[in-house]
Amino acid sequence: MPRIFELFGYHVDDKSAEAEKVRRAAKCPFMDSVCDGGGNRHMSAIRLKSKPDLQRYFGEMEQVQSGVCSLQMHPDENPWVVCPRRLLTLWRENSGECKHQGQAEKKLFGYAGFPAGTRLGVWQEVKLKYHTAVGAEDALGEDRAAYKSFDYTFDYIVAPLAPASQSEIEALTGVSWAILRPRIEKAGYALAKRGGQDFVEDFPKGPPIVVEIMTCSTSGGNKDKRTTIPMAFEDAILGKEHTAPGINYRQVWARMVSQLIVKTEVGIGWGGKTFWILQDALVRYISETTAVPTLVE
């Protein structure tokens, strides 16, 4: 019977004072901030006004995300991670060391190859959307309208930081400083005046890396049987018996293939690299069910 394995970073059966303190604050110990629902945020938010028992547990909060980190399909099997924050988060509210993820972070930046001492900027969930008309011919050789589009969200983009002058930035973007300056200020970048020009102190300069984190999807569950993520979460938090949804293994690989090609090409096009971070159990499943060779360290 599928069951939640971790709630807000702690084993579901962990009733220690530390675990309870984190849960009642609806906190993600990996981000060191309130749980944002990770990959399930659009489906797992719970309004507490209509849930008096949960309201008493979480206090004055109006809404909580279903802080489910991983699921276990059978008691004798390893859990499956369903939240990308559980594997690795490069953004934290406080800049301290991430809990239980130091090894993954160390390997990532070791492979990235940034020189020692490089200051790095991290951008989370960067959406790039591009849509333009291009010339084309139909089967009869006549001109017709065609479109080229790109619409993807990157989990993380990491790039070296260095000062850049307004003229450098104009040359890179092809946009005038009069348009760029208010946008850059609104985004929170620090500006300084030197030699009659504005400088952005922490501007992304140099080849970036793209970091994509792929976790398992769930089968959705059944509301009548209370096996959806929010329902299983509610029962587990209140100490009741619960049943979680299953894992949709095939959807993960199907979703990953197209993104693997596109986002890898983007990383190369930017002069950098694209890294994919997956749980070892998922890597083994892909290797066993496809002809894709893998190496799990």
C-alpha atoms as an extended CHARMM CRD file, in Angstrom:
* protein
*
       297  EXT
         1         1  MET       CA              0.0000000000        0.0000000000        0.0000000000  PROA      1               0.0000000000
         2         2  PRO       CA              1.5510000000        3.3550000000       -1.0170000000  PROA      2               0.0000000000
         3         3  ARG       CA              2.3420000000        5.5610000000        1.9490000000  PROA      3               0.0000000000
         4         4  ILE       CA              3.9340000000        8.9460000000        2.5830000000  PROA      4               0.0000000000
         5         5  PHE       CA              7.5570000000        8.4340000000        3.6070000000  PROA      5               0.0000000000
         6         6  GLU       CA              8.5880000000       12.0130000000        4.5170000000  PROA      6               0.0000000000
         7         7  LEU       CA              6.5790000000       15.0410000000        5.6520000000  PROA      7               0.0000000000
         8         8  PHE       CA              8.3600000000       18.4100000000        5.7020000000  PROA      8               0.0000000000
         9         9  GLY       CA             11.7330000000       16.6610000000        5.5830000000  PROA      9               0.0000000000
        10        10  TYR       CA             11.1440000000       14.1440000000        8.4040000000  PROA      10              0.0000000000
        11        11  HSD       CA              9.9940000000       10.5360000000        8.3520000000  PROA      11              0.0000000000
        12        12  VAL       CA              6.2160000000       10.4080000000        8.6030000000  PROA      12              0.0000000000
        13        13  ASP       CA              6.4090000000        8.4400000000       11.8610000000  PROA      13              0.0000000000
        14        14  ASP       CA              8.9540000000       10.7770000000       13.4690000000  PROA      14              0.0000000000
        15        15  LYS       CA              7.1230000000       12.4120000000       16.3880000000  PROA      15              0.0000000000
        16        16  SER       CA             10.1770000000       14.0940000000       17.9200000000  PROA      16              0.0000000000
        17        17  ALA       CA              9.9430000000       17.6670000000       19.1690000000  PROA      17              0.0000000000
        18        18  GLU       CA             12.2180000000       18.8410000000       16.3410000000  PROA      18              0.0000000000
        19        19  ALA       CA             10.0870000000       17.1990000000       13.6330000000  PROA      19              0.0000000000
        20        20  GLU       CA              6.8510000000       18.5230000000       15.1350000000  PROA      20              0.0000000000
        21        21  LYS       CA              8.2350000000       22.0540000000       15.3800000000  PROA      21              0.0000000000
        22        22  VAL       CA              9.1640000000       22.0330000000       11.6910000000  PROA      22              0.0000000000
        23        23  ARG       CA              5.8270000000       20.5430000000       10.6460000000  PROA      23              0.0000000000
        24        24  ARG       CA              3.6950000000       22.9690000000       12.6280000000  PROA      24              0.0000000000
        25        25  ALA       CA              5.5800000000       25.8190000000       10.9480000000  PROA      25              0.0000000000
        26        26  ALA       CA              4.9760000000       24.1170000000        7.5440000000  PROA      26              0.0000000000
        27        27  LYS       CA              8.6740000000       24.5500000000        6.9490000000  PROA      27              0.0000000000
        28        28  CYS       CA             10.9700000000       22.9890000000        4.3660000000  PROA      28              0.0000000000
        29        29  PRO       CA             14.2650000000       22.2120000000        6.1440000000  PROA      29              0.0000000000
        30        30  PHE       CA             16.0520000000       22.0130000000        2.7920000000  PROA      30              0.0000000000
        31        31  MET       CA             15.1410000000       25.5630000000        1.7410000000  PROA      31              0.0000000000
        32        32  ASP       CA             15.1370000000       26.8190000000        5.3330000000  PROA      32              0.0000000000
        33        33  SER       CA             11.8260000000       28.5590000000        4.6700000000  PROA      33              0.0000000000
        34        34  VAL       CA              8.0990000000       27.8180000000        4.4580000000  PROA      34              0.0000000000
        35        35  CYS       CA              7.3600000000       24.8960000000        2.1240000000  PROA      35              0.0000000000
        36        36  ASP       CA              6.3430000000       26.1230000000       -1.3290000000  PROA      36              0.0000000000
        37        37  GLY       CA              4.9830000000       22.7770000000       -2.5210000000  PROA      37              0.0000000000
        38        38  GLY       CA              7.8750000000       22.1110000000       -4.8880000000  PROA      38              0.0000000000
        39        39  GLY       CA              6.6800000000       20.4690000000       -8.0830000000  PROA      39              0.0000000000
        40        40  ASN       CA              3.1780000000       19.9210000000       -6.6750000000  PROA      40              0.0000000000
        41        41  ARG       CA              2.4820000000       23.5010000000       -5.6070000000  PROA      41              0.0000000000
        42        42  HSD       CA             -0.4040000000       24.0470000000       -8.0460000000  PROA      42              0.0000000000
        43        43  MET       CA             -2.2240000000       20.9000000000       -6.9150000000  PROA      43              0.0000000000
        44        44  SER       CA             -1.4240000000       20.4890000000       -3.2500000000  PROA      44              0.0000000000
        45        45  ALA       CA             -2.2480000000       23.7740000000       -1.5070000000  PROA      45              0.0000000000
        46        46  ILE       CA             -4.8270000000       23.4340000000        1.2880000000  PROA      46              0.0000000000
        47        47  ARG       CA             -7.0070000000       26.3020000000        2.5090000000  PROA      47              0.0000000000
        48        48  LEU       CA             -7.2840000000       25.8450000000        6.2490000000  PROA      48              0.0000000000
        49        49  LYS       CA            -10.5060000000       27.7920000000        6.7840000000  PROA      49              0.0000000000
        50        50  SER       CA            -12.5620000000       24.7510000000        5.8240000000  PROA      50              0.0000000000
        51        51  LYS       CA            -10.2970000000       22.3200000000        7.7180000000  PROA      51              0.0000000000
        52        52  PRO       CA            -10.7460000000       23.0170000000       11.4630000000  PROA      52              0.0000000000
        53        53  ASP       CA             -8.5400000000       20.1210000000       12.6270000000  PROA      53              0.0000000000
        54        54  LEU       CA             -5.6910000000       21.1980000000       10.3710000000  PROA      54              0.0000000000
        55        55  GLN       CA             -6.2720000000       24.8320000000       11.3490000000  PROA      55              0.0000000000
        56        56  ARG       CA             -5.7020000000       23.9460000000       14.9920000000  PROA      56              0.0000000000
        57        57  TYR       CA             -2.5110000000       22.0870000000       14.0670000000  PROA      57              0.0000000000
        58        58  PHE       CA             -1.0140000000       24.8830000000       11.9480000000  PROA      58              0.0000000000
        59        59  GLY       CA             -2.2920000000       27.7870000000       14.0410000000  PROA      59              0.0000000000
        60        60  GLU       CA             -2.9600000000       31.1120000000       12.3410000000  PROA      60              0.0000000000
        61        61  MET       CA             -1.8630000000       30.1340000000        8.8330000000  PROA      61              0.0000000000
        62        62  GLU       CA             -4.4570000000       30.5970000000        6.1040000000  PROA      62              0.0000000000
        63        63  GLN       CA             -2.9910000000       28.0650000000        3.6930000000  PROA      63              0.0000000000
        64        64  VAL       CA             -0.3600000000       25.3290000000        3.6940000000  PROA      64              0.0000000000
        65        65  GLN       CA              1.2440000000       23.2830000000        0.9810000000  PROA      65              0.0000000000
        66        66  SER       CA              1.1130000000       19.5120000000        1.2580000000  PROA      66              0.0000000000
        67        67  GLY       CA              4.7120000000       19.0840000000        2.3820000000  PROA      67              0.0000000000
        68        68  VAL       CA              5.2050000000       15.5860000000        0.9880000000  PROA      68              0.0000000000
        69        69  CYS       CA              8.8500000000       14.9510000000        0.1110000000  PROA      69              0.0000000000
        70        70  SER       CA              8.7610000000       11.2620000000       -0.7970000000  PROA      70              0.0000000000
        71        71  LEU       CA              6.4780000000        8.2370000000       -1.0810000000  PROA      71              0.0000000000
        72        72  GLN       CA              7.0200000000        4.5500000000       -0.3740000000  PROA      72              0.0000000000
        73        73  MET       CA              5.1420000000        2.0300000000       -2.5110000000  PROA      73              0.0000000000
        74        74  HSD       CA              5.8800000000       -0.9890000000       -0.2840000000  PROA      74              0.0000000000
        75        75  PRO       CA              7.4160000000       -1.2890000000        3.2080000000  PROA      75              0.0000000000
        76        76  ASP       CA             10.4130000000       -3.2520000000        1.8980000000  PROA      76              0.0000000000
        77        77  GLU       CA             11.2260000000       -0.8240000000       -0.9660000000  PROA      77              0.0000000000
        78        78  ASN       CA             13.2030000000        2.3790000000       -1.0600000000  PROA      78              0.0000000000
        79        79  PRO       CA             11.1580000000        5.6190000000       -1.1290000000  PROA      79              0.0000000000
        80        80  TRP       CA             10.6040000000        7.6520000000       -4.2900000000  PROA      80              0.0000000000
        81        81  VAL       CA             11.3190000000       11.3750000000       -4.1370000000  PROA      81              0.0000000000
        82        82  VAL       CA              8.4100000000       13.4550000000       -5.4710000000  PROA      82              0.0000000000
        83        83  CYS       CA              9.5970000000       16.9760000000       -4.5520000000  PROA      83              0.0000000000
        84        84  PRO       CA             12.6070000000       18.5370000000       -6.3070000000  PROA      84              0.0000000000
        85        85  ARG       CA             13.4900000000       20.4930000000       -3.1460000000  PROA      85              0.0000000000
        86        86  ARG       CA             14.2360000000       17.1460000000       -1.4910000000  PROA      86              0.0000000000
        87        87  LEU       CA             16.9550000000       16.2930000000       -4.0080000000  PROA      87              0.0000000000
        88        88  LEU       CA             18.6650000000       19.6670000000       -4.1940000000  PROA      88              0.0000000000
        89        89  THR       CA             17.7850000000       23.2890000000       -3.6500000000  PROA      89              0.0000000000
        90        90  LEU       CA             20.2280000000       26.0100000000       -4.6650000000  PROA      90              0.0000000000
        91        91  TRP       CA             18.0660000000       28.7510000000       -3.1540000000  PROA      91              0.0000000000
        92        92  ARG       CA             17.7420000000       29.1410000000        0.6040000000  PROA      92              0.0000000000
        93        93  GLU       CA             16.2330000000       31.9290000000        2.6830000000  PROA      93              0.0000000000
        94        94  ASN       CA             19.3720000000       31.9390000000        4.8170000000  PROA      94              0.0000000000
        95        95  SER       CA             22.7000000000       31.3550000000        3.1090000000  PROA      95              0.0000000000
        96        96  GLY       CA             23.7930000000       28.5650000000        5.4230000000  PROA      96              0.0000000000
        97        97  GLU       CA             24.7380000000       25.0370000000        4.4130000000  PROA      97              0.0000000000
        98        98  CYS       CA             21.8630000000       23.0090000000        3.0030000000  PROA      98              0.0000000000
        99        99  LYS       CA             20.7770000000       20.0580000000        5.1360000000  PROA      99              0.0000000000
       100       100  HSD       CA             21.3960000000       16.5680000000        3.7580000000  PROA      100             0.0000000000
       101       101  GLN       CA             22.3000000000       17.9350000000        0.3180000000  PROA      101             0.0000000000
       102       102  GLY       CA             25.9330000000       18.9220000000        0.7360000000  PROA      102             0.0000000000
       103       103  GLN       CA             27.2480000000       15.9380000000       -1.2150000000  PROA      103             0.0000000000
       104       104  ALA       CA             25.0070000000       16.6090000000       -4.2190000000  PROA      104             0.0000000000
       105       105  GLU       CA             25.8680000000       20.3160000000       -4.2180000000  PROA      105             0.0000000000
       106       106  LYS       CA             29.5880000000       19.5720000000       -3.9630000000  PROA      106             0.0000000000
       107       107  LYS       CA             29.4520000000       17.1550000000       -6.9030000000  PROA      107             0.0000000000
       108       108  LEU       CA             27.4390000000       19.5930000000       -9.0010000000  PROA      108             0.0000000000
       109       109  PHE       CA             29.8710000000       22.4710000000       -8.6140000000  PROA      109             0.0000000000
       110       110  GLY       CA             32.8170000000       20.1130000000       -8.9770000000  PROA      110             0.0000000000
       111       111  TYR       CA             31.5480000000       19.0510000000      -12.3920000000  PROA      111             0.0000000000
       112       112  ALA       CA             30.5990000000       22.6370000000      -13.3050000000  PROA      112             0.0000000000
       113       113  GLY       CA             34.2440000000       23.6400000000      -13.2950000000  PROA      113             0.0000000000
       114       114  PHE       CA             33.9560000000       27.1990000000      -12.0040000000  PROA      114             0.0000000000
       115       115  PRO       CA             37.3900000000       28.4360000000      -10.8290000000  PROA      115             0.0000000000
       116       116  ALA       CA             37.8790000000       28.4710000000       -7.0630000000  PROA      116             0.0000000000
       117       117  GLY       CA             36.6810000000       31.7120000000       -5.4970000000  PROA      117             0.0000000000
       118       118  THR       CA             34.2500000000       32.5710000000       -8.3150000000  PROA      118             0.0000000000
       119       119  ARG       CA             31.2300000000       34.5470000000       -7.0930000000  PROA      119             0.0000000000
       120       120  LEU       CA             28.0870000000       32.9310000000       -8.4140000000  PROA      120             0.0000000000
       121       121  GLY       CA             24.5450000000       34.1310000000       -8.9160000000  PROA      121             0.0000000000
       122       122  VAL       CA             21.6070000000       31.7120000000       -8.7750000000  PROA      122             0.0000000000
       123       123  TRP       CA             18.3350000000       32.3450000000      -10.6070000000  PROA      123             0.0000000000
       124       124  GLN       CA             15.4530000000       30.0270000000       -9.7780000000  PROA      124             0.0000000000
       125       125  GLU       CA             12.6380000000       29.0100000000      -12.1530000000  PROA      125             0.0000000000
       126       126  VAL       CA             13.7370000000       31.1820000000      -15.0480000000  PROA      126             0.0000000000
       127       127  LYS       CA             11.0790000000       31.2720000000      -17.7560000000  PROA      127             0.0000000000
       128       128  LEU       CA             12.1470000000       31.9830000000      -21.3270000000  PROA      128             0.0000000000
       129       129  LYS       CA              9.4090000000       32.5520000000      -23.8640000000  PROA      129             0.0000000000
       130       130  TYR       CA             10.1330000000       33.3540000000      -27.5010000000  PROA      130             0.0000000000
       131       131  HSD       CA              7.7300000000       33.3720000000      -30.4310000000  PROA      131             0.0000000000
       132       132  THR       CA              8.4060000000       34.7760000000      -33.8790000000  PROA      132             0.0000000000
       133       133  ALA       CA              7.3200000000       34.4160000000      -37.5020000000  PROA      133             0.0000000000
       134       134  VAL       CA              9.8050000000       32.9280000000      -39.9490000000  PROA      134             0.0000000000
       135       135  GLY       CA              9.7390000000       32.6010000000      -43.7160000000  PROA      135             0.0000000000
       136       136  ALA       CA              8.7890000000       29.2230000000      -45.1830000000  PROA      136             0.0000000000
       137       137  GLU       CA              7.4860000000       27.5520000000      -48.3250000000  PROA      137             0.0000000000
       138       138  ASP       CA              4.6370000000       25.1010000000      -48.5810000000  PROA      138             0.0000000000
       139       139  ALA       CA              4.6120000000       21.9410000000      -50.6980000000  PROA      139             0.0000000000
       140       140  LEU       CA              3.8200000000       24.0110000000      -53.8270000000  PROA      140             0.0000000000
       141       141  GLY       CA              6.7420000000       26.3410000000      -53.2820000000  PROA      141             0.0000000000
       142       142  GLU       CA              4.5800000000       29.2900000000      -52.2490000000  PROA      142             0.0000000000
       143       143  ASP       CA              5.4510000000       31.5560000000      -49.3490000000  PROA      143             0.0000000000
       144       144  ARG       CA              3.4300000000       31.0170000000      -46.2060000000  PROA      144             0.0000000000
       145       145  ALA       CA              3.5800000000       32.1050000000      -42.5920000000  PROA      145             0.0000000000
       146       146  ALA       CA              5.4150000000       29.8360000000      -40.1430000000  PROA      146             0.0000000000
       147       147  TYR       CA              6.3020000000       30.2710000000      -36.5090000000  PROA      147             0.0000000000
       148       148  LYS       CA              9.2130000000       29.4080000000      -34.3110000000  PROA      148             0.0000000000
       149       149  SER       CA              8.6160000000       29.3050000000      -30.5720000000  PROA      149             0.0000000000
       150       150  PHE       CA             10.4520000000       28.4900000000      -27.3660000000  PROA      150             0.0000000000
       151       151  ASP       CA              8.6300000000       28.2930000000      -24.0510000000  PROA      151             0.0000000000
       152       152  TYR       CA             10.4940000000       26.5660000000      -21.2390000000  PROA      152             0.0000000000
       153       153  THR       CA             11.1870000000       27.1090000000      -17.5570000000  PROA      153             0.0000000000
       154       154  PHE       CA             14.6410000000       26.3080000000      -16.1890000000  PROA      154             0.0000000000
       155       155  ASP       CA             14.8800000000       25.0770000000      -12.5950000000  PROA      155             0.0000000000
       156       156  TYR       CA             18.1080000000       26.9950000000      -11.9750000000  PROA      156             0.0000000000
       157       157  ILE       CA             20.5770000000       29.0410000000      -13.9590000000  PROA      157             0.0000000000
       158       158  VAL       CA             23.9220000000       29.6490000000      -12.2560000000  PROA      158             0.0000000000
       159       159  ALA       CA             26.4200000000       32.1550000000      -13.6400000000  PROA      159             0.0000000000
       160       160  PRO       CA             29.6160000000       33.9310000000      -12.5310000000  PROA      160             0.0000000000
       161       161  LEU       CA             29.1040000000       37.4760000000      -11.2680000000  PROA      161             0.0000000000
       162       162  ALA       CA             31.2730000000       40.4930000000      -12.1040000000  PROA      162             0.0000000000
       163       163  PRO       CA             30.8430000000       44.2610000000      -12.5760000000  PROA      163             0.0000000000
       164       164  ALA       CA             29.5800000000       45.3030000000      -16.0190000000  PROA      164             0.0000000000
       165       165  SER       CA             29.2250000000       48.7790000000      -17.5080000000  PROA      165             0.0000000000
       166       166  GLN       CA             26.0720000000       50.0700000000      -19.1240000000  PROA      166             0.0000000000
       167       167  SER       CA             27.7570000000       50.0210000000      -22.5280000000  PROA      167             0.0000000000
       168       168  GLU       CA             28.7160000000       46.3580000000      -22.0820000000  PROA      168             0.0000000000
       169       169  ILE       CA             25.1760000000       45.4670000000      -21.1090000000  PROA      169             0.0000000000
       170       170  GLU       CA             23.7060000000       47.4090000000      -24.0240000000  PROA      170             0.0000000000
       171       171  ALA       CA             26.0160000000       45.5680000000      -26.4040000000  PROA      171             0.0000000000
       172       172  LEU       CA             25.0630000000       42.1810000000      -24.9380000000  PROA      172             0.0000000000
       173       173  THR       CA             21.3060000000       42.7690000000      -24.9670000000  PROA      173             0.0000000000
       174       174  GLY       CA             20.8200000000       45.1180000000      -27.9040000000  PROA      174             0.0000000000
       175       175  VAL       CA             18.5730000000       47.2580000000      -25.6960000000  PROA      175             0.0000000000
       176       176  SER       CA             19.1880000000       50.8970000000      -24.7740000000  PROA      176             0.0000000000
       177       177  TRP       CA             20.2700000000       51.7740000000      -21.2410000000  PROA      177             0.0000000000
       178       178  ALA       CA             17.2720000000       54.0970000000      -20.8710000000  PROA      178             0.0000000000
       179       179  ILE       CA             15.0430000000       51.0150000000      -21.0660000000  PROA      179             0.0000000000
       180       180  LEU       CA             17.3490000000       48.6530000000      -19.1920000000  PROA      180             0.0000000000
       181       181  ARG       CA             18.2200000000       50.8230000000      -16.1960000000  PROA      181             0.0000000000
       182       182  PRO       CA             14.7500000000       50.9580000000      -14.5670000000  PROA      182             0.0000000000
       183       183  ARG       CA             14.3050000000       47.2270000000      -15.1550000000  PROA      183             0.0000000000
       184       184  ILE       CA             17.6470000000       46.4310000000      -13.5760000000  PROA      184             0.0000000000
       185       185  GLU       CA             16.8920000000       48.6560000000      -10.5700000000  PROA      185             0.0000000000
       186       186  LYS       CA             13.4630000000       47.0770000000      -10.1410000000  PROA      186             0.0000000000
       187       187  ALA       CA             15.0990000000       43.6360000000      -10.1490000000  PROA      187             0.0000000000
       188       188  GLY       CA             17.2020000000       44.6930000000       -7.1640000000  PROA      188             0.0000000000
       189       189  TYR       CA             20.6420000000       44.9710000000       -8.7450000000  PROA      189             0.0000000000
       190       190  ALA       CA             23.1250000000       47.4000000000       -7.1700000000  PROA      190             0.0000000000
       191       191  LEU       CA             24.2990000000       50.2370000000       -9.4570000000  PROA      191             0.0000000000
       192       192  ALA       CA             27.4290000000       52.3670000000       -9.1010000000  PROA      192             0.0000000000
       193       193  LYS       CA             28.6820000000       55.3620000000      -11.0880000000  PROA      193             0.0000000000
       194       194  ARG       CA             32.2340000000       55.2130000000      -12.4320000000  PROA      194             0.0000000000
       195       195  GLY       CA             33.8340000000       57.2930000000      -15.1990000000  PROA      195             0.0000000000
       196       196  GLY       CA             30.5230000000       58.7480000000      -16.2830000000  PROA      196             0.0000000000
       197       197  GLN       CA             28.8870000000       55.3270000000      -16.7280000000  PROA      197             0.0000000000
       198       198  ASP       CA             26.5990000000       53.1750000000      -14.6250000000  PROA      198             0.0000000000
       199       199  PHE       CA             27.9760000000       49.8090000000      -13.5400000000  PROA      199             0.0000000000
       200       200  VAL       CA             25.9760000000       46.8050000000      -12.3830000000  PROA      200             0.0000000000
       201       201  GLU       CA             28.0610000000       45.3360000000       -9.5820000000  PROA      201             0.0000000000
       202       202  ASP       CA             26.7980000000       41.7490000000       -9.7590000000  PROA      202             0.0000000000
       203       203  PHE       CA             26.1130000000       41.1490000000      -13.4250000000  PROA      203             0.0000000000
       204       204  PRO       CA             26.1080000000       37.6020000000      -14.8670000000  PROA      204             0.0000000000
       205       205  LYS       CA             29.2670000000       37.3350000000      -16.9740000000  PROA      205             0.0000000000
       206       206  GLY       CA             30.7480000000       34.1850000000      -18.3950000000  PROA      206             0.0000000000
       207       207  PRO       CA             29.3060000000       30.8010000000      -19.4010000000  PROA      207             0.0000000000
       208       208  PRO       CA             26.4310000000       29.7190000000      -17.1220000000  PROA      208             0.0000000000
       209       209  ILE       CA             25.2500000000       26.2870000000      -16.1170000000  PROA      209             0.0000000000
       210       210  VAL       CA             21.6640000000       25.0680000000      -16.2960000000  PROA      210             0.0000000000
       211       211  VAL       CA             20.5420000000       22.8060000000      -13.4460000000  PROA      211             0.0000000000
       212       212  GLU       CA             17.4460000000       20.6570000000      -13.9250000000  PROA      212             0.0000000000
       213       213  ILE       CA             16.0150000000       18.4860000000      -11.1530000000  PROA      213             0.0000000000
       214       214  MET       CA             13.7000000000       15.6690000000      -12.1970000000  PROA      214             0.0000000000
       215       215  THR       CA             11.6000000000       13.7930000000       -9.6520000000  PROA      215             0.0000000000
       216       216  CYS       CA              8.7790000000       11.2860000000       -9.9330000000  PROA      216             0.0000000000
       217       217  SER       CA              5.1960000000       12.2190000000      -10.7110000000  PROA      217             0.0000000000
       218       218  THR       CA              2.2640000000       10.7140000000       -8.8440000000  PROA      218             0.0000000000
       219       219  SER       CA             -0.7190000000        8.9590000000      -10.3550000000  PROA      219             0.0000000000
       220       220  GLY       CA             -3.1200000000       11.6030000000       -9.0480000000  PROA      220             0.0000000000
       221       221  GLY       CA             -5.0060000000        9.4380000000       -6.5620000000  PROA      221             0.0000000000
       222       222  ASN       CA             -8.6980000000        8.9180000000       -5.9020000000  PROA      222             0.0000000000
       223       223  LYS       CA            -10.7580000000       11.4210000000       -3.9010000000  PROA      223             0.0000000000
       224       224  ASP       CA            -13.3640000000        8.8370000000       -2.9110000000  PROA      224             0.0000000000
       225       225  LYS       CA            -10.6110000000        6.6640000000       -1.4240000000  PROA      225             0.0000000000
       226       226  ARG       CA             -8.7130000000        9.6940000000       -0.0290000000  PROA      226             0.0000000000
       227       227  THR       CA             -5.5440000000        8.8000000000       -1.9080000000  PROA      227             0.0000000000
       228       228  THR       CA             -4.7850000000       12.2220000000       -3.3960000000  PROA      228             0.0000000000
       229       229  ILE       CA             -1.6750000000       14.0250000000       -2.1230000000  PROA      229             0.0000000000
       230       230  PRO       CA             -3.6430000000       16.6690000000       -0.1150000000  PROA      230             0.0000000000
       231       231  MET       CA             -5.9410000000       14.0630000000        1.4540000000  PROA      231             0.0000000000
       232       232  ALA       CA             -3.1110000000       11.6740000000        2.3280000000  PROA      232             0.0000000000
       233       233  PHE       CA             -1.1760000000       14.6410000000        3.7460000000  PROA      233             0.0000000000
       234       234  GLU       CA             -4.1230000000       15.7300000000        5.9050000000  PROA      234             0.0000000000
       235       235  ASP       CA             -4.6270000000       12.2380000000        7.3280000000  PROA      235             0.0000000000
       236       236  ALA       CA             -0.9050000000       11.7710000000        7.9890000000  PROA      236             0.0000000000
       237       237  ILE       CA             -0.5500000000       15.1370000000        9.7640000000  PROA      237             0.0000000000
       238       238  LEU       CA             -3.5200000000       14.3140000000       11.9960000000  PROA      238             0.0000000000
       239       239  GLY       CA             -2.0700000000       10.9120000000       12.8920000000  PROA      239             0.0000000000
       240       240  LYS       CA             -4.6430000000        8.8950000000       10.9810000000  PROA      240             0.0000000000
       241       241  GLU       CA             -4.0470000000        5.9290000000        8.7150000000  PROA      241             0.0000000000
       242       242  HSD       CA             -3.4830000000        7.1370000000        5.1830000000  PROA      242             0.0000000000
       243       243  THR       CA             -2.9470000000        5.8400000000        1.6660000000  PROA      243             0.0000000000
       244       244  ALA       CA             -0.8520000000        7.8270000000       -0.8080000000  PROA      244             0.0000000000
       245       245  PRO       CA             -1.1700000000        7.8640000000       -4.5960000000  PROA      245             0.0000000000
       246       246  GLY       CA              1.1120000000        5.6750000000       -6.6670000000  PROA      246             0.0000000000
       247       247  ILE       CA              4.1000000000        6.7100000000       -8.7650000000  PROA      247             0.0000000000
       248       248  ASN       CA              3.6330000000        7.4170000000      -12.4720000000  PROA      248             0.0000000000
       249       249  TYR       CA              7.0090000000        6.1010000000      -13.5950000000  PROA      249             0.0000000000
       250       250  ARG       CA              6.4760000000        6.2910000000      -17.3500000000  PROA      250             0.0000000000
       251       251  GLN       CA              5.3450000000        9.9090000000      -17.3600000000  PROA      251             0.0000000000
       252       252  VAL       CA              8.6380000000       10.9920000000      -15.8220000000  PROA      252             0.0000000000
       253       253  TRP       CA             10.7460000000        9.6140000000      -18.6600000000  PROA      253             0.0000000000
       254       254  ALA       CA              8.3350000000       10.8830000000      -21.3400000000  PROA      254             0.0000000000
       255       255  ARG       CA              8.4030000000       14.3590000000      -19.7830000000  PROA      255             0.0000000000
       256       256  MET       CA             12.1620000000       14.3270000000      -19.4610000000  PROA      256             0.0000000000
       257       257  VAL       CA             13.1740000000       13.2530000000      -22.9840000000  PROA      257             0.0000000000
       258       258  SER       CA             12.1070000000       16.3740000000      -24.8770000000  PROA      258             0.0000000000
       259       259  GLN       CA             13.4280000000       18.6920000000      -22.1860000000  PROA      259             0.0000000000
       260       260  LEU       CA             16.7110000000       16.7910000000      -22.0800000000  PROA      260             0.0000000000
       261       261  ILE       CA             17.3700000000       17.5810000000      -25.7370000000  PROA      261             0.0000000000
       262       262  VAL       CA             16.1910000000       21.2010000000      -25.7280000000  PROA      262             0.0000000000
       263       263  LYS       CA             17.7360000000       22.3270000000      -22.4530000000  PROA      263             0.0000000000
       264       264  THR       CA             21.0260000000       20.6000000000      -23.1890000000  PROA      264             0.0000000000
       265       265  GLU       CA             21.2050000000       22.4410000000      -26.5070000000  PROA      265             0.0000000000
       266       266  VAL       CA             20.4850000000       25.7230000000      -24.7310000000  PROA      266             0.0000000000
       267       267  GLY       CA             23.2940000000       25.1030000000      -22.2420000000  PROA      267             0.0000000000
       268       268  ILE       CA             25.7050000000       24.4140000000      -25.1010000000  PROA      268             0.0000000000
       269       269  GLY       CA             24.4590000000       27.4490000000      -27.0210000000  PROA      269             0.0000000000
       270       270  TRP       CA             25.2490000000       29.6550000000      -24.0330000000  PROA      270             0.0000000000
       271       271  GLY       CA             28.7590000000       28.2120000000      -23.8910000000  PROA      271             0.0000000000
       272       272  GLY       CA             28.0150000000       26.3520000000      -20.6760000000  PROA      272             0.0000000000
       273       273  LYS       CA             26.6720000000       23.0090000000      -19.5100000000  PROA      273             0.0000000000
       274       274  THR       CA             23.3340000000       21.5060000000      -18.4880000000  PROA      274             0.0000000000
       275       275  PHE       CA             23.1670000000       19.2060000000      -15.4720000000  PROA      275             0.0000000000
       276       276  TRP       CA             20.3180000000       16.8350000000      -14.6710000000  PROA      276             0.0000000000
       277       277  ILE       CA             19.8580000000       15.6870000000      -11.0840000000  PROA      277             0.0000000000
       278       278  LEU       CA             17.8030000000       12.5290000000      -10.5070000000  PROA      278             0.0000000000
       279       279  GLN       CA             17.2840000000       10.1020000000       -7.6580000000  PROA      279             0.0000000000
       280       280  ASP       CA             19.2760000000        6.8790000000       -8.0210000000  PROA      280             0.0000000000
       281       281  ALA       CA             16.0710000000        4.8100000000       -7.9300000000  PROA      281             0.0000000000
       282       282  LEU       CA             14.6790000000        6.7360000000      -10.8930000000  PROA      282             0.0000000000
       283       283  VAL       CA             17.9410000000        6.4070000000      -12.8250000000  PROA      283             0.0000000000
       284       284  ARG       CA             17.8970000000        2.6320000000      -12.3100000000  PROA      284             0.0000000000
       285       285  TYR       CA             14.2760000000        2.4470000000      -13.4560000000  PROA      285             0.0000000000
       286       286  ILE       CA             15.1060000000        4.3460000000      -16.6540000000  PROA      286             0.0000000000
       287       287  SER       CA             18.1240000000        2.1250000000      -17.2910000000  PROA      287             0.0000000000
       288       288  GLU       CA             16.1310000000       -1.0720000000      -16.7300000000  PROA      288             0.0000000000
       289       289  THR       CA             13.1980000000       -0.0630000000      -18.9410000000  PROA      289             0.0000000000
       290       290  THR       CA             15.0370000000        1.6180000000      -21.8400000000  PROA      290             0.0000000000
       291       291  ALA       CA             18.2440000000        1.2070000000      -23.7860000000  PROA      291             0.0000000000
       292       292  VAL       CA             19.7390000000        4.2880000000      -22.1280000000  PROA      292             0.0000000000
       293       293  PRO       CA             22.9660000000        3.3320000000      -20.3260000000  PROA      293             0.0000000000
       294       294  THR       CA             23.4340000000        5.0310000000      -16.9580000000  PROA      294             0.0000000000
       295       295  LEU       CA             25.9960000000        5.1710000000      -14.2160000000  PROA      295             0.0000000000
       296       296  VAL       CA             24.7880000000        5.6560000000      -10.6520000000  PROA      296             0.0000000000
       297       297  GLU       CA             27.4840000000        6.8170000000       -8.2450000000  PROA      297             0.0000000000
